Amino acid sequence: MPAAHLPFDESSRIEALNRASILDTGIEEFFDDIVDSVRQAVGAPIVLVSLVDEQRQWFKARRGIDAAETHRDHAFCAHAILSDATLTVADARLDARFRDNPLVTGGPRIVAYAGAPLVLECGARLGAICAIDHAPRQWSKAEIAHLERHARLTARHIDARRAHLERDRHRFLELALARAETRYRSVIESTSEGMVVHGPSGAIIDSNQAASEILGLSEDELFGRASRDPRWRATKANGEAFAGDDHPAMITLRTGEPQHDVVMGIETPEGERRWLSINSYAVRTNPGGRVDQVVAVFRLVRVEQGQTMRG
């Protein structure tokens, strides 16, 4: 089984994929809606949003398959990213590239495949929107057009997501530089997004007015409250309790790794459930040293009235 050769722009392609900060992230409604729409339109039992990194293809969203990833050498999508055109295979059992592929000879029994590459504005092909069938089929022009339209929508969404993260990074860098200057307060107060600074213990040591408005707490009430404080009554998007040590600020404090677009529901003192999208970044006094502080930047996604009970 010949593995797909590397794209000519592999180095810059991987760099763009890493900048997108999308690998190994959680379930997101947009991507699930994409695979559901494609699956309904083309009638394929398996539909995937597949991203190809150095060693594997990883599925940001999937329907009809349990595996979250496969080896890149076995990935049909590794062939799809070699061109901007949609890759179609009517019967992989008759195709020299795929007939002895373990994904064809074993589970999930790929026979027919169609993959429209995810092409970012910069030209990098990160992966593909792909439809898979267990029986031979000729993919119609309408089905291919549907795949390509959803691939364009997905690529634009990833581009917008990356731009949002870059703005957050720039804002964070400006904040870090401004801490030693009198501009510090004006910087954090000028943004409509909430900002809190966590000290090395995880307690909040600074915040802006937007944070108070979004969280429903005064600056004095926020000061000293830890990210893991149970009074947040934090929940995940699926309704499960959000363990304190799994809060994005605590993960960044523990690992030094930034966390992006983490959805969390918190309860205000008035009993509202407020859903936030949170990014967190580490601040180190010495490069490569321990994390001294964490800056969390968050925005309000939606408010649910009367959804929680005070206990």
NUGU-194067 format. One record per residue (C-alpha): residue in one letter; x, y, z; residue number from 1. Coordinates in Angstrom, 1 decimal, padded with zeros to 4 digits. Layout:
<pts>
PT code      u      v      w pos
PT    A      X      Y      Z NUM
...
</pts>
This chain:
<pts>
PT code      u      v      w pos
PT    M  000.0  000.0  000.0   1
PT    P  001.7  003.2 -001.1   2
PT    A  001.4  006.0  001.4   3
PT    A  000.6  009.5  000.0   4
PT    H  003.6  011.6 -000.7   5
PT    L  004.1  014.8  001.3   6
PT    P  002.6  018.0 -000.1   7
PT    F  005.2  020.4 -001.5   8
PT    D  004.2  022.9  001.2   9
PT    E  004.2  020.4  004.1  10
PT    S  006.2  022.6  006.5  11
PT    S  004.1  025.7  006.1  12
PT    R  000.9  023.5  006.0  13
PT    I  001.8  022.0  009.4  14
PT    E  002.6  025.5  010.7  15
PT    A -000.8  026.8  009.6  16
PT    L -002.5  023.7  011.2  17
PT    N -000.7  024.4  014.5  18
PT    R -001.6  028.1  014.4  19
PT    A -005.2  027.2  014.0  20
PT    S -005.2  025.6  017.5  21
PT    I -007.8  023.1  016.5  22
PT    L -006.1  019.8  016.9  23
PT    D -007.3  017.7  019.9  24
PT    T -010.0  020.2  020.9  25
PT    G -013.4  019.3  022.1  26
PT    I -016.8  018.9  020.4  27
PT    E -018.1  022.1  018.7  28
PT    E -021.6  022.6  017.3  29
PT    F -020.4  024.2  014.1  30
PT    F -018.4  021.1  013.0  31
PT    D -021.1  018.7  014.1  32
PT    D -023.6  020.7  012.1  33
PT    I -021.3  020.4  009.0  34
PT    V -021.1  016.6  009.2  35
PT    D -024.8  016.2  009.9  36
PT    S -025.7  018.4  006.8  37
PT    V -023.3  016.5  004.5  38
PT    R -024.5  013.1  005.8  39
PT    Q -028.1  014.0  005.1  40
PT    A -027.4  015.4  001.7  41
PT    V -025.2  012.6  000.3  42
PT    G -026.6  009.7  002.2  43
PT    A -023.2  008.4  003.2  44
PT    P -022.9  006.2  006.4  45
PT    I -019.7  007.9  007.4  46
PT    V -018.9  011.7  007.2  47
PT    L -015.8  013.3  008.8  48
PT    V -014.1  016.6  009.3  49
PT    S -010.5  015.2  009.0  50
PT    L -007.3  017.1  009.9  51
PT    V -003.9  015.7  008.8  52
PT    D -000.9  016.4  011.0  53
PT    E  002.6  014.9  010.8  54
PT    Q  001.7  011.4  011.8  55
PT    R -002.1  011.0  011.8  56
PT    Q -005.4  012.1  010.6  57
PT    W -007.6  013.4  013.5  58
PT    F -011.3  013.8  013.3  59
PT    K -012.7  017.2  014.6  60
PT    A -016.2  015.9  013.9  61
PT    R -017.3  012.4  012.9  62
PT    R -020.5  010.4  012.2  63
PT    G -020.7  006.7  011.6  64
PT    I -017.3  005.8  013.1  65
PT    D -016.0  005.4  016.6  66
PT    A -012.2  006.0  016.0  67
PT    A -011.1  009.5  016.8  68
PT    E -008.0  009.2  014.5  69
PT    T -006.0  006.9  012.2  70
PT    H -002.4  006.7  011.1  71
PT    R -001.6  009.2  008.3  72
PT    D -000.2  006.4  006.1  73
PT    H -003.6  004.8  006.0  74
PT    A -005.6  008.1  005.5  75
PT    F -007.4  008.7  002.3  76
PT    C -007.4  012.4  003.3  77
PT    A -003.6  012.4  003.1  78
PT    H -004.2  012.0 -000.6  79
PT    A -007.0  014.5 -000.7  80
PT    I -004.7  017.3  000.6  81
PT    L -002.4  017.0 -002.4  82
PT    S -004.7  019.0 -004.5  83
PT    D -007.4  021.7 -004.2  84
PT    A -009.7  019.4 -006.2  85
PT    T -012.1  016.9 -004.6  86
PT    L -010.7  013.4 -004.5  87
PT    T -013.3  010.8 -005.4  88
PT    V -012.9  007.0 -005.3  89
PT    A -015.7  004.8 -006.7  90
PT    D -014.3  001.5 -005.4  91
PT    A -011.2  001.5 -003.3  92
PT    R -010.9 -002.3 -003.8  93
PT    L -010.1 -001.7 -007.4  94
PT    D -007.7  001.2 -006.8  95
PT    A -004.0  000.4 -006.6  96
PT    R -003.5  003.2 -004.0  97
PT    F -006.1  001.8 -001.6  98
PT    R -007.0 -001.9 -002.3  99
PT    D -004.7 -003.3  000.4 100
PT    N -005.3 -000.4  002.8 101
PT    P -006.3 -001.8  006.3 102
PT    L -009.2  000.7  006.4 103
PT    V -010.5 -001.0  003.2 104
PT    T -009.7 -004.7  004.0 105
PT    G -010.9 -004.3  007.6 106
PT    G -012.9 -001.8  009.6 107
PT    P -014.4  000.6  008.8 108
PT    R -014.6 -001.0  005.4 109
PT    I -014.0  002.0  003.1 110
PT    V -015.2  001.3 -000.4 111
PT    A -016.3  004.6 -001.9 112
PT    Y -014.7  007.9 -000.8 113
PT    A -015.1  011.6 -001.6 114
PT    G -013.0  014.2  000.1 115
PT    A -013.1  018.0 -000.5 116
PT    P -009.9  019.6  000.9 117
PT    L -010.1  022.3  003.6 118
PT    V -008.2  025.1  001.9 119
PT    L -007.4  028.1  004.2 120
PT    E -007.1  031.7  002.9 121
PT    C -003.3  031.3  003.0 122
PT    G -003.6  028.2  000.6 123
PT    A -002.7  025.6  003.2 124
PT    R -004.8  022.4  003.0 125
PT    L -005.4  021.2  006.5 126
PT    G -007.5  018.2  005.8 127
PT    A -010.8  017.4  004.2 128
PT    I -014.6  017.1  004.5 129
PT    C -015.0  013.5  003.5 130
PT    A -017.9  011.1  002.9 131
PT    I -017.4  007.3  002.9 132
PT    D -019.6  004.4  001.8 133
PT    H -019.3  000.7  002.3 134
PT    A -020.5 -000.1 -001.2 135
PT    P -019.2  001.1 -004.6 136
PT    R -020.8  004.3 -005.9 137
PT    Q -020.2  007.1 -008.4 138
PT    W -020.4  010.4 -006.6 139
PT    S -022.7  012.8 -008.4 140
PT    K -021.9  016.3 -009.4 141
PT    A -024.5  017.6 -006.8 142
PT    E -022.9  015.5 -004.0 143
PT    I -019.4  016.7 -004.9 144
PT    A -020.7  020.3 -005.0 145
PT    H -022.3  019.9 -001.6 146
PT    L -019.0  018.6 -000.1 147
PT    E -017.0  021.4 -001.7 148
PT    R -019.5  024.1 -000.4 149
PT    H -019.2  022.7  003.1 150
PT    A -015.4  022.5  002.9 151
PT    R -015.3  026.2  002.0 152
PT    L -017.6  027.1  004.9 153
PT    T -015.4  025.0  007.3 154
PT    A -012.2  026.6  006.0 155
PT    R -013.6  030.1  006.4 156
PT    H -014.7  029.2  009.9 157
PT    I -011.2  027.9  010.8 158
PT    D -009.7  031.1  009.3 159
PT    A -012.0  033.3  011.4 160
PT    R -011.2  031.2  014.5 161
PT    R -007.5  031.6  013.9 162
PT    A -007.8  035.3  013.4 163
PT    H -009.7  035.6  016.7 164
PT    L -007.0  033.6  018.5 165
PT    E -004.3  035.9  017.0 166
PT    R -006.2  039.0  018.2 167
PT    D -006.3  037.4  021.7 168
PT    R -002.6  036.7  021.6 169
PT    H -001.8  040.2  020.5 170
PT    R -004.0  041.6  023.3 171
PT    F -002.4  039.3  025.8 172
PT    L  001.1  040.4  024.7 173
PT    E  000.1  044.0  024.9 174
PT    L -001.3  043.4  028.4 175
PT    A  001.9  041.7  029.6 176
PT    L  004.1  044.5  028.3 177
PT    A  001.8  047.1  029.8 178
PT    R  001.9  045.7  033.3 179
PT    A  005.1  047.6  034.0 180
PT    E  003.7  050.8  032.7 181
PT    T  000.9  053.2  033.6 182
PT    R -001.0  052.1  030.5 183
PT    Y -001.8  048.7  032.1 184
PT    R -005.1  049.7  033.5 185
PT    S -006.3  051.5  030.4 186
PT    V -005.4  048.5  028.3 187
PT    I -007.5  046.0  030.2 188
PT    E -010.4  048.4  030.7 189
PT    S -010.5  049.3  027.0 190
PT    T -011.7  045.8  025.9 191
PT    S -015.3  044.7  026.0 192
PT    E -014.1  041.2  026.8 193
PT    G -013.6  040.1  030.4 194
PT    M -010.1  039.7  031.7 195
PT    V -008.9  038.3  035.0 196
PT    V -005.3  037.7  036.1 197
PT    H -004.7  034.6  038.3 198
PT    G -001.8  034.5  040.7 199
PT    P  000.4  031.4  041.2 200
PT    S -002.1  029.8  043.6 201
PT    G -005.0  030.2  041.1 202
PT    A -006.6  033.1  042.9 203
PT    I -007.7  036.2  041.0 204
PT    I -005.4  039.1  041.6 205
PT    D -006.7  041.6  039.0 206
PT    S -009.7  042.0  036.7 207
PT    N -011.3  044.6  034.5 208
PT    Q -014.8  046.1  034.5 209
PT    A -016.0  043.9  031.7 210
PT    A -015.2  040.9  033.8 211
PT    S -017.3  042.2  036.7 212
PT    E -020.2  042.9  034.3 213
PT    I -020.0  039.5  032.6 214
PT    L -019.5  037.5  035.9 215
PT    G -022.0  039.5  037.9 216
PT    L -019.4  040.2  040.7 217
PT    S -017.6  043.4  041.8 218
PT    E -013.9  043.8  041.6 219
PT    D -013.7  043.3  045.4 220
PT    E -015.8  040.1  045.1 221
PT    L -013.6  038.7  042.3 222
PT    F -010.3  039.5  044.1 223
PT    G -009.0  036.4  045.8 224
PT    R -011.6  034.0  044.3 225
PT    A -009.9  030.9  042.8 226
PT    S -010.7  029.5  039.5 227
PT    R -011.6  026.2  041.2 228
PT    D -014.0  027.9  043.7 229
PT    P -017.2  025.8  043.9 230
PT    R -019.3  029.0  044.0 231
PT    W -018.9  029.3  040.3 232
PT    R -021.1  026.2  040.0 233
PT    A -019.3  025.6  036.6 234
PT    T -020.7  023.2  034.0 235
PT    K -019.6  021.9  030.7 236
PT    A -021.6  022.4  027.5 237
PT    N -023.1  018.9  027.9 238
PT    G -024.3  019.7  031.4 239
PT    E -021.7  017.9  033.4 240
PT    A -020.0  019.5  036.3 241
PT    F -016.7  021.3  035.4 242
PT    A -014.1  020.0  037.9 243
PT    G -012.1  022.9  039.4 244
PT    D -008.7  021.6  038.3 245
PT    D -010.0  021.3  034.7 246
PT    H -010.8  025.0  034.4 247
PT    P -008.7  026.5  031.6 248
PT    A -006.8  028.9  033.9 249
PT    M -005.9  026.0  036.2 250
PT    I -004.7  023.9  033.2 251
PT    T -002.6  026.7  032.0 252
PT    L -001.2  027.4  035.4 253
PT    R -000.3  023.7  035.8 254
PT    T  001.0  023.0  032.3 255
PT    G  002.0  026.4  030.8 256
PT    E -000.1  025.6  027.7 257
PT    P -002.7  028.1  026.5 258
PT    Q -006.4  027.0  026.4 259
PT    H -008.6  028.2  023.6 260
PT    D -012.4  028.6  023.2 261
PT    V -013.3  026.6  026.3 262
PT    V -017.1  026.8  026.8 263
PT    M -018.1  027.0  030.4 264
PT    G -021.4  027.8  032.1 265
PT    I -021.2  029.7  035.5 266
PT    E -023.9  030.7  037.9 267
PT    T -024.2  034.4  038.9 268
PT    P -025.3  035.4  042.4 269
PT    E -028.7  036.1  040.9 270
PT    G -029.0  032.5  039.7 271
PT    E -028.5  033.1  036.0 272
PT    R -026.5  030.6  034.0 273
PT    R -024.0  032.5  031.9 274
PT    W -022.1  030.7  029.2 275
PT    L -018.6  031.9  028.5 276
PT    S -016.0  031.2  025.8 277
PT    I -012.6  031.3  027.6 278
PT    N -009.0  031.6  026.5 279
PT    S -006.1  031.5  029.0 280
PT    Y -002.4  032.3  028.6 281
PT    A  000.6  031.8  030.8 282
PT    V  002.8  034.7  032.0 283
PT    R  006.4  033.9  033.0 284
PT    T  008.9  036.3  034.6 285
PT    N  011.7  034.2  033.2 286
PT    P  011.4  032.6  029.7 287
PT    G  011.1  028.9  030.1 288
PT    G  010.6  029.2  033.8 289
PT    R  007.5  028.4  035.9 290
PT    V  004.2  030.1  035.3 291
PT    D  003.9  033.1  037.5 292
PT    Q  000.4  034.3  036.4 293
PT    V -002.4  033.3  034.1 294
PT    V -004.4  035.8  032.0 295
PT    A -007.9  034.6  031.2 296
PT    V -009.8  036.4  028.4 297
PT    F -013.5  035.6  028.0 298
PT    R -016.6  036.7  026.3 299
PT    L -020.3  036.1  027.0 300
PT    V -021.9  033.6  024.6 301
PT    R -025.4  033.5  026.0 302
PT    V -027.5  033.8  029.2 303
PT    E -030.1  031.3  030.5 304
PT    Q -032.7  032.7  032.8 305
PT    G -033.9  030.5  035.7 306
PT    Q -032.1  027.4  034.6 307
PT    T -030.3  026.6  037.9 308
PT    M -031.3  026.2  041.5 309
PT    R -029.6  027.7  044.4 310
PT    G -028.7  025.2  047.1 311
</pts>
